[in-house]
């Protein structure tokens, strides 16, 4: 599809997906239900083997949604490809099994403009199955004040953030931190001089389940291994011991 003939959007939502046929429809509809309408949704299908493509194609009547399918290359490659295709100056990250609150894009754009900062992270809700309670529990996770020192020691800023595209153009996501890319993303942005703002309004719902990427990465010990890679990068490139 020739995107050049369409008016540039105010914000590009980038959504990688891999075998998310059971959840991606709700994720897409959460963007369609936004209070602003001049957005684009860039979906990068990382070689799904389930019904993801069939589900997404039912939404392509909406000309603001763009879908690209390619061979499986991993989450970071998908995110980088989606960011490269994004036409807006502002990018909002979205997972294919999570939900954006209806005012997420409107309020995020307004806060970035008001504050003049480069990266906005907001409070969120978690929607998790708790085995001991035998039910789904929804919690509110506030946006903690920004601290570079704290960020060095823990990933307390969520990956579902909104940022100016120039941040990513300077610091693309690193393939070697595949299983903890979001922590490395914030470290790269923060220690490259980009400014942060915490917005303590719940604008995103993180749906955590047994097949969530973060759950699987933790279960397999892959995030822990990625943390060691991140420590090496911070010491080598930024001269910082974590």
N, C-alpha and C positions, 0 to 999 in steps of 0.2 A: 504494500500500500504506500502511495506517495504521500508522506506526511507534510511535505513542504507546502502544500496548498491549503493547509489548515492553519488557523490563527494560533500563535504560540500560546501555550497554557501558562497559568501563573505558577503551577506546581506540577512536578512529575512524580507520580507514585510508582516506585519500582518494586515489583513483586516476583521474586524467583519462585519456582515451584518444581517439585519432584514427587510424583505419585501422591498428589494432594487432591485426587478426584472427589474424596468424601467431604472436603472442607472448603475448597477454593471458591465455590459458588457464593457462600456466605461472605467470604473475604472480599470478593468482587462487589457484591451488593452493598457492603459497608462503605465502599468508595462511591458507588453510584448514589448513595443516600446522603452524600455530603451537602452541607448548607451552601457551599459555593459550587458552581458548575463548570468553571473554566480550568479543569484539571485534565491530565492525561494519565492513563494507567498503562505501564509497560510491563508485560508479563513475559518472563523468560522461562521456557519449559526446558529443564535440564535432562531431556531424554526420558520422560516419564513412560512407564510401561503399563500404567493402569488407564482409567478413562478420563484422565485430566484433560487431554486435548478435546475430547468430545464435549465435556462440560464447558470449557472455555469458549469453544466456537459458538455455543448458544448465546453468548454475550456480545459477539462481534458485530451485531447490528448497531451497537453504540460506537460511533466513530472516534470516540475518545480513548478507546481501548485498543491496544496493539499487542499482538501475540507473535512470539518467535519461538520456534522449537529447534533444538540442536542436539548433537550427541552429548551424552553425559560427561560433564567435566567438573562437577562439584559446585558447592554453594558460592564460594568466593568468585569463581569465574562467571557464574550467572549474575551475581550482583554487579560485578564490573561491567559486564556486557550491557546490563540494563541501565546503569548509570551513563554509559557512553551514548546510548540511544536517547536518553532523556533530553528534551528540548528546553525545558524550563530552567531558570536560574536557581530554583529551589527544588530539592529532592526530598521526598518523604519515603522512608523505608517501611515496607509492609511485608509480613510473612503470609503465606498462603493458607495458614490455619488460624490466623488471628483476625481481630476486628478493629477497625477504626471507628471511634465514636463519631456521630454525625457532624460535629463541629470541629473535628481535629484539624482539618486543613485550614479552615477559616481562622481559627484562633492561633494556630502555629504561624501562619503567614503574618498575621497582625503583630504577634509578639516579636518575631524576627525584625519586622520593620520598625516597631516601637523602640526596641532595645539596640538595634544596630549591630547585633551579634551575628556570629556565623553559624552556630550550632544551637539548636533548641532541643532539650529533652524534657519530657512532661511526665506527670504522674500517670500511673496505669492501674488497671485492674488485672488480677490473675483469676483464672477460671480453671480450677484443678480438681481432679478426682482424688478424694482422700479415702484410702482403703479402710482406715480405722473407723471412720464415720459412715462409710458406705454411701457417700453422696458427693455431689459436686459442691465445692466451697468457693465462693467469690470473695476476694479480698482486695483492699485498696492499698496500693504501694505508693507512698508520697515521693515526690522528686526531691532528693536531698541536695543541699547547697553544693555548688561546684567547688572542688578542691583538687588541684593537680597532685598534691602530696597523697591524698587519699586514693586517687585514681592509680597511682603507682603501686599501691598495695592491694587493691581490690577492685573488681569490676562492679561498681555500684550504680553506674549510669547505664540504662537499658540500651539495647541495640536499636530498638524502634524509635528513631529520632528523626529530626528534620534539619537539613543543613543546606547551606549554599553550595552549588555545584563546584565552585572554585576550590572548596576544601578537598573534594575527591580528586579534582584534576591535579592538584599538587601532591596528594597522597592517596593514590589508588589502593584498594584493599589488597592485602598481601596473601598470596596463595599459600605461603608456608605457615600461615596462622589460620588455616582452614577451619579448625575446630574451636577457635576462640577469636574469630576475626573481629567481633564487635568490640572486645576490649582493646585490641591492637588499633582498631579504627579510631577510638577515642584518644588513645595515647598519641597516635600520629597527629591527629588534628590538634590536640591540646599543646603538645610540645613543638608544634610547627608554628605556633603563634595565633591560631584561630581562637576566637572568643566564644564562651559558652554562657547559656542562660538556662536556669532551672525554672520550670513553669509548673506550679503545684496544682494543676487541674487534671483530672483523669480523662485522657483523650484516646486511650488505646486499651484493648482487652487482649491479654496474652493467654491463649488457650493452651494449657500444658497437658499433654497426654503421653501415653507410653511410646507413641511413634513420633513425638516431637523430636526435631533434630538435636536440640540441646540435651534432652533426656537420654537419647541414644549415645551421644558423644560422651556424656558423663558416665553412663553405664559401661562403656567400652574403655574408659580411661583416656579417651582422646583429648579431652579438654585439658586434663592435667599435663599431658605431654606438650600441648600447645603453649601452656603457660611457661614452660622452660624455654621454648623457642622465643617467646616474647621477651623474657628476661635477657636473652642474648642480644636481641635487636636493640633493646633500650640501652644496654651497655656499649655496644659497638657503634651505634649511630648517634646516640644522644649523650653518651658518656655518663649514663645514670645507672647506678647499682640499685636493683630492686630486691 
